[in-house]
Amino acid sequence: MTLSPDLLDILVCPKCKGALEYRAHAPEVLLCRADKLVYAVQDGIPVMLIDEARTLSDAEFPHTSAS
């Protein structure tokens, strides 16, 4: 499932209010590089709870120019 571009335009990290990277491939997630957090997307719904985010691993999600 893919998140709507309109939704992606308004979503920000709930911790720092910074930009998020969207990764549509499995697992579908939103990444905050500033806070090193990964927010899950479950059944097309972003889970934007800081307590449920996991730590970002650059090995798992390397930097790319495409989102």
Buried (B, 14 or more C-beta within 10 A) or exposed (E): EEBEEEEBEEBEBBBEEEEBBBBEEEEBBBBBBBBEBBBBBEEEEBEBEEEEBEEBEEEEBEEEEEE
